[in-house]
């Protein structure tokens, strides 16, 4: 048998198997149920990744806001200490701010 005839025979056999598969309702239901499970798993995985990324972004934003609030609090304390006439070196030690930051508050 030549190559073309062998391919035609194999193709005919494959079409026969496919036709038998699609005509069997149980096989068809199992196939579609499996496909649905695959799509659900894919969707769930991407939903989880999306939610995880959203939580990471919220955490980063909260950390940045906390850092800004802490810096603002230090600046407020340093400003009040400057108003009371406390020595700049003592304010640096107490507030943790740099000399430049304290000078900007004057």
DODOVO-984429 format. One line per field, with one value per residue: residue number from 1; residue in one letter; x, y, z of N, C-alpha, C in turn. Coordinates in nm, 4 decimals. Each point is the difference from the previous one (the first is absolute). Example, Ala and Ser with C-alpha at 12.3 -4.5 7.8 and 13.67 -1.06 7.14 Angstrom:
<koldos>
k c(1, 2)
r c(a, s)
npx c(1.3190, -0.0350)
npy c(-0.5690, 0.1050)
npz c(0.7800, -0.0720)
capx c(-0.0890, 0.0820)
capy c(0.1190, 0.1190)
capz c(0.0000, 0.0060)
cpx c(0.0900, -0.0770)
cpy c(0.1200, 0.1090)
cpz c(0.0000, 0.0730)
</koldos>
This chain:
<koldos>
k c(1, 2, 3, 4, 5, 6, 7, 8, 9, 10, 11, 12, 13, 14, 15, 16, 17, 18, 19, 20, 21, 22, 23, 24, 25, 26, 27, 28, 29, 30, 31, 32, 33, 34, 35, 36, 37, 38, 39, 40, 41, 42, 43, 44, 45, 46, 47, 48, 49, 50, 51, 52, 53, 54, 55, 56, 57, 58, 59, 60, 61, 62, 63, 64, 65, 66, 67, 68, 69, 70, 71, 72, 73, 74, 75, 76, 77, 78, 79, 80, 81, 82, 83, 84, 85, 86, 87, 88, 89, 90, 91, 92, 93, 94, 95, 96, 97, 98, 99, 100, 101, 102, 103, 104, 105, 106)
r c(x, x, x, x, x, x, x, x, x, x, x, x, x, x, x, x, x, x, x, x, x, x, x, x, x, x, x, x, x, x, x, x, x, x, x, x, x, x, x, x, x, x, x, x, x, x, x, x, x, x, x, x, x, x, x, x, x, x, x, x, x, x, x, x, x, x, x, x, x, x, x, x, x, x, x, x, x, x, x, x, x, x, x, x, x, x, x, x, x, x, x, x, x, x, x, x, x, x, x, x, x, x, x, x, x, x)
npx c(0.0855, -0.0330, 0.0800, -0.0472, 0.0060, 0.1193, 0.0311, -0.0537, 0.0631, 0.1104, -0.0182, -0.0307, 0.1001, 0.0718, -0.0498, 0.0210, 0.1175, 0.0256, -0.0512, 0.0665, 0.1054, -0.0248, -0.0191, 0.1000, -0.1232, 0.0290, 0.0629, -0.1030, -0.0848, 0.0714, 0.0044, -0.1272, -0.0265, 0.0842, -0.0517, -0.1178, 0.0428, 0.0498, -0.1122, -0.0697, 0.0836, -0.0011, -0.1311, -0.0125, 0.0914, -0.0582, -0.1163, 0.0563, 0.0655, -0.1144, -0.0706, 0.0937, -0.0003, -0.1329, 0.0132, 0.0885, -0.0785, -0.1031, 0.0742, 0.0469, -0.1237, -0.0453, 0.1013, -0.0238, -0.1310, 0.0313, 0.0864, -0.0905, -0.0951, 0.0869, 0.0372, -0.1284, -0.0172, 0.1074, -0.0448, -0.1203, 0.0534, 0.0785, -0.1067, -0.0723, 0.0988, 0.0006, -0.1328, 0.0303, 0.0768, -0.0379, 0.1168, 0.0482, 0.1158, -0.0653, -0.0497, 0.1208, 0.0510, -0.0878, 0.0055, 0.1309, -0.0369, 0.0307, 0.1193, 0.0132, -0.0596, 0.0771, 0.1035, -0.0550, -0.0067, 0.1164)
npy c(-0.1177, 0.0950, 0.1008, 0.0453, -0.1231, -0.0115, 0.1216, -0.0335, -0.1164, 0.0609, 0.0873, -0.0971, -0.0663, 0.1092, 0.0206, -0.1274, 0.0084, 0.1105, -0.0558, -0.1085, 0.0769, 0.0788, -0.1207, -0.0189, 0.0105, -0.1153, -0.0420, 0.0448, -0.0476, -0.1132, 0.0049, 0.0384, -0.0965, -0.0783, 0.0402, -0.0152, -0.1166, -0.0239, 0.0441, -0.0714, -0.1019, 0.0220, 0.0141, -0.1064, -0.0587, 0.0497, -0.0399, -0.1126, -0.0115, 0.0331, -0.0793, -0.0915, 0.0349, -0.0020, -0.1112, -0.0417, 0.0469, -0.0548, -0.1094, 0.0069, 0.0273, -0.0956, -0.0751, 0.0433, -0.0181, -0.1160, -0.0198, 0.0448, -0.0717, -0.0996, 0.0256, 0.0103, -0.1112, -0.0512, 0.0441, -0.0448, -0.1116, -0.0109, 0.0303, -0.0811, -0.0871, 0.0311, -0.0029, -0.1099, 0.0099, -0.1251, -0.0404, 0.0422, -0.0112, 0.0544, 0.0907, 0.0063, -0.0008, 0.0888, 0.0772, -0.0145, 0.1275, 0.0307, 0.0542, -0.0483, -0.1122, 0.0069, 0.0295, -0.0928, -0.0485, 0.0625)
npz c(0.0000, -0.0849, 0.0123, -0.1128, -0.0430, 0.0586, -0.0460, -0.1162, 0.0132, 0.0419, -0.0962, -0.0804, 0.0521, -0.0078, -0.1206, -0.0171, 0.0571, -0.0695, -0.1049, 0.0351, 0.0208, -0.1060, -0.0457, 0.0826, 0.0480, 0.0571, -0.1072, -0.0696, 0.0905, 0.0030, -0.1322, -0.0091, 0.0867, -0.0660, -0.1135, 0.0604, 0.0483, -0.1207, -0.0563, 0.0902, -0.0153, -0.1301, 0.0029, 0.0811, -0.0773, -0.1084, 0.0499, 0.0443, -0.1152, -0.0569, 0.0813, -0.0213, -0.1264, 0.0078, 0.0718, -0.0894, -0.0961, 0.0640, 0.0194, -0.1235, -0.0399, 0.0800, -0.0434, -0.1226, 0.0184, 0.0558, -0.0987, -0.0854, 0.0593, 0.0029, -0.1237, -0.0304, 0.0705, -0.0539, -0.1179, 0.0356, 0.0486, -0.1073, -0.0710, 0.0758, -0.0139, -0.1293, 0.0017, 0.0677, -0.1103, -0.0186, 0.0441, -0.1169, 0.0650, 0.1009, -0.0837, -0.0548, 0.1223, 0.0392, -0.1084, -0.0077, -0.0063, -0.1235, 0.0072, -0.1256, 0.0423, 0.1057, -0.0777, -0.0753, 0.1226, 0.0007)
capx c(-0.0855, 0.0840, -0.0146, -0.1274, -0.1075, 0.0116, -0.0527, -0.1448, -0.0533, 0.0124, -0.0957, -0.1334, -0.0127, -0.0123, -0.1351, -0.0941, 0.0117, -0.0590, -0.1449, -0.0484, 0.0140, -0.1018, -0.1338, -0.0191, -0.0394, 0.0783, 0.1340, -0.0136, -0.0200, 0.1277, 0.0913, -0.0353, 0.0221, 0.1446, 0.0345, -0.0479, 0.0923, 0.1238, -0.0253, -0.0197, 0.1308, 0.0745, -0.0618, 0.0286, 0.1420, 0.0233, -0.0705, 0.0844, 0.1175, -0.0454, -0.0282, 0.1275, 0.0673, -0.0725, 0.0397, 0.1379, -0.0062, -0.0571, 0.1015, 0.1040, -0.0569, -0.0134, 0.1348, 0.0455, -0.0762, 0.0488, 0.1311, -0.0243, -0.0595, 0.1062, 0.0879, -0.0739, -0.0036, 0.1340, 0.0152, -0.0849, 0.0694, 0.1190, -0.0470, -0.0394, 0.1215, 0.0651, -0.0757, 0.0321, 0.1367, 0.0920, 0.1209, -0.0174, 0.0614, -0.0911, -0.1155, 0.0459, 0.0056, -0.1348, -0.0912, 0.0561, 0.0072, 0.1313, 0.0156, -0.0620, -0.1447, -0.0343, 0.0210, -0.1143, -0.1158, 0.0152)
capy c(0.1177, 0.1193, 0.0956, 0.0711, -0.0938, -0.0247, 0.1200, -0.0015, -0.1061, 0.0492, 0.1096, -0.0611, -0.0647, 0.1075, 0.0567, -0.0993, 0.0069, 0.1281, -0.0106, -0.0868, 0.0768, 0.1047, -0.0576, -0.0579, 0.1120, -0.0041, 0.0504, 0.1420, 0.0691, -0.0034, 0.0911, 0.1386, 0.0214, 0.0165, 0.1314, 0.1015, -0.0030, 0.0670, 0.1443, 0.0503, 0.0014, 0.1113, 0.1236, 0.0111, 0.0305, 0.1394, 0.0818, -0.0013, 0.0826, 0.1395, 0.0418, 0.0062, 0.1232, 0.1117, 0.0056, 0.0514, 0.1435, 0.0646, -0.0041, 0.0975, 0.1336, 0.0230, 0.0191, 0.1331, 0.0989, -0.0049, 0.0644, 0.1446, 0.0462, -0.0007, 0.1136, 0.1215, 0.0049, 0.0410, 0.1414, 0.0764, 0.0012, 0.0848, 0.1378, 0.0422, 0.0137, 0.1239, 0.1114, 0.0053, 0.0469, -0.1107, -0.0051, -0.0755, -0.1318, -0.0799, -0.0297, -0.1054, -0.1246, -0.0393, -0.0223, -0.0867, 0.0738, 0.0551, 0.1422, 0.0689, -0.0044, 0.0917, 0.1363, 0.0325, 0.0288, 0.1313)
capz c(0.0000, -0.0069, 0.1113, -0.0117, 0.0343, 0.1445, 0.0660, -0.0193, 0.0853, 0.1378, 0.0137, 0.0034, 0.1311, 0.0997, -0.0148, 0.0530, 0.1470, 0.0401, -0.0174, 0.1079, 0.1250, 0.0091, 0.0041, 0.1343, 0.0884, 0.1239, -0.0325, -0.0294, 0.1281, 0.0726, -0.0685, 0.0297, 0.1432, 0.0153, -0.0548, 0.0946, 0.1144, -0.0418, -0.0095, 0.1357, 0.0667, -0.0596, 0.0493, 0.1431, 0.0174, -0.0369, 0.0989, 0.1199, -0.0282, -0.0033, 0.1371, 0.0700, -0.0452, 0.0600, 0.1412, 0.0028, -0.0271, 0.1186, 0.1054, -0.0360, 0.0170, 0.1441, 0.0538, -0.0413, 0.0762, 0.1378, 0.0009, -0.0135, 0.1259, 0.1009, -0.0302, 0.0347, 0.1463, 0.0454, -0.0346, 0.0917, 0.1295, -0.0141, -0.0101, 0.1356, 0.0818, -0.0446, 0.0577, 0.1434, 0.0126, 0.0271, -0.0819, -0.1238, 0.0148, 0.0825, -0.0851, -0.0911, 0.0770, 0.0423, -0.1124, -0.1026, -0.1258, -0.0327, 0.0259, -0.1136, 0.0182, 0.1094, -0.0481, -0.0861, 0.0867, 0.0633)
cpx c(0.0900, -0.0344, -0.1351, -0.1161, 0.0013, -0.0562, -0.1515, -0.0657, 0.0029, -0.1008, -0.1424, -0.0240, -0.0192, -0.1393, -0.1051, 0.0006, -0.0632, -0.1522, -0.0613, 0.0041, -0.1137, -0.1422, -0.0303, -0.0259, 0.0822, 0.1402, -0.0026, -0.0158, 0.1284, 0.1006, -0.0305, 0.0168, 0.1483, 0.0454, -0.0423, 0.0908, 0.1310, -0.0179, -0.0183, 0.1329, 0.0841, -0.0525, 0.0317, 0.1447, 0.0267, -0.0717, 0.0837, 0.1224, -0.0371, -0.0239, 0.1275, 0.0752, -0.0681, 0.0396, 0.1425, 0.0008, -0.0566, 0.1020, 0.1095, -0.0495, -0.0108, 0.1361, 0.0541, -0.0714, 0.0469, 0.1349, -0.0148, -0.0560, 0.1048, 0.0935, -0.0681, -0.0076, 0.1326, 0.0218, -0.0812, 0.0660, 0.1201, -0.0407, -0.0388, 0.1215, 0.0781, -0.0691, 0.0300, 0.1449, 0.1005, 0.1144, -0.0209, 0.0596, -0.0886, -0.1226, 0.0358, -0.0017, -0.1404, -0.0873, 0.0512, 0.0078, 0.1425, 0.0023, -0.0684, -0.1519, -0.0446, 0.0151, -0.1154, -0.1239, 0.0049, -0.0735)
cpy c(0.1239, 0.0965, 0.0704, -0.0908, -0.0294, 0.1182, 0.0058, -0.1035, 0.0456, 0.1114, -0.0539, -0.0665, 0.1045, 0.0619, -0.0957, 0.0022, 0.1294, -0.0058, -0.0854, 0.0748, 0.0998, -0.0552, -0.0644, 0.1143, 0.0037, 0.0558, 0.1507, 0.0807, 0.0047, 0.0977, 0.1456, 0.0328, 0.0224, 0.1364, 0.1127, 0.0065, 0.0714, 0.1512, 0.0619, 0.0101, 0.1158, 0.1325, 0.0216, 0.0393, 0.1470, 0.0957, 0.0097, 0.0889, 0.1478, 0.0515, 0.0124, 0.1276, 0.1230, 0.0171, 0.0529, 0.1517, 0.0758, 0.0070, 0.1025, 0.1424, 0.0340, 0.0243, 0.1381, 0.1087, 0.0045, 0.0696, 0.1522, 0.0562, 0.0058, 0.1193, 0.1317, 0.0167, 0.0449, 0.1498, 0.0872, 0.0107, 0.0933, 0.1470, 0.0544, 0.0195, 0.1250, 0.1217, 0.0166, 0.0420, -0.1096, 0.0031, -0.0928, -0.1404, -0.0931, -0.0396, -0.1114, -0.1345, -0.0513, -0.0397, -0.1003, 0.0666, 0.0487, 0.1491, 0.0804, 0.0039, 0.0974, 0.1452, 0.0428, 0.0381, 0.1382, 0.1066)
cpz c(0.0000, 0.1134, -0.0022, 0.0396, 0.1494, 0.0781, -0.0107, 0.0899, 0.1458, 0.0250, 0.0096, 0.1352, 0.1090, -0.0059, 0.0562, 0.1532, 0.0519, -0.0069, 0.1103, 0.1337, 0.0160, 0.0024, 0.1355, 0.0983, 0.1289, -0.0236, -0.0240, 0.1298, 0.0815, -0.0605, 0.0367, 0.1477, 0.0272, -0.0513, 0.0948, 0.1225, -0.0339, -0.0065, 0.1380, 0.0738, -0.0513, 0.0545, 0.1472, 0.0251, -0.0311, 0.0952, 0.1258, -0.0199, -0.0002, 0.1416, 0.0821, -0.0372, 0.0590, 0.1469, 0.0143, -0.0204, 0.1191, 0.1124, -0.0265, 0.0234, 0.1489, 0.0641, -0.0364, 0.0792, 0.1456, 0.0109, -0.0096, 0.1303, 0.1109, -0.0199, 0.0370, 0.1515, 0.0574, -0.0262, 0.0949, 0.1372, -0.0063, -0.0070, 0.1375, 0.0896, -0.0395, 0.0609, 0.1483, 0.0236, 0.0301, -0.1003, -0.1209, 0.0118, 0.0824, -0.0826, -0.0992, 0.0712, 0.0338, -0.1195, -0.1024, -0.1364, -0.0229, 0.0321, -0.1106, 0.0142, 0.1080, -0.0427, -0.0905, 0.0818, 0.0607, -0.0753)
</koldos>
